[in-house]
Amino acid sequence: MKPSELLKVVHLAEKLKCNTRHCYTSSGRRESVAEHSWRLSLMAMLVSSEFPEADTDKVIRMCLIHDLGEAFCGDIPSFEKTAEDEKREKMEFEAWVASFPEPEKTQWQELLCEMNAMESLEAKIYKALDKLEAVIQHDESDISTWIPLEYELNLVYGNENVQFSDYLKELKAEIDKMTVEKLDDAERDAAKQQYI
């Protein structure tokens, strides 16, 4: 990719640093889409030894680009995103990728096709980690930033995506423990406030 073309890609990707997600960080500010993608990629690297038969480089590439469509549309929480929202994001992202020079255009198109098909081990790992990272971030944020539906959603979000892997099921169970502890702490704090 020529330097001028590379700069076009990274300029658009910079929007993910500015676009915020529904979730908050542990310091109390909104998380950016870029921060989510970065930690998701880190998680993929950290679990690579659990999946020796997987192409870790491909999983990390999937993690890095999976939300680039949000540079066009912004982040819409999963519980608010409509089929029309998903279609628009996908169309704008794919049109942008189609403008890439070769060989990058074909490489990205093949990667996106594999991600959308959700059949390869690599695609399944990326998607499961994507869901789990979101739940971890919610657990790290202050409970006051949660909306009512998240009390249950955090315990079920991603369950279907981890079923192919004993390791990821175990990781989800550990994350669920964090969620339950957070909810229990919030309940105790609310009870204490009644007596103050």
Secondary structure, 3 states (H helix, E strand, C coil): CCHHHHHHHHHHHCHHHHCEEEEECCCCCEEEHHHHHHHHHHHHHHCHHHCCCCCHHHHHHHHHHCCCCHHHHCCCCCCCCCHHHHHHHHHHHHHHHHCCCCCHHHHHHHHHHHHHHCCCHHHHHHHHHHHHHHHHHHHHCCHHHCCCCHHHHHHHCCHHHHCCCHHHHHHHHHHHHHHHHHHHHHHHHHHHHHCC
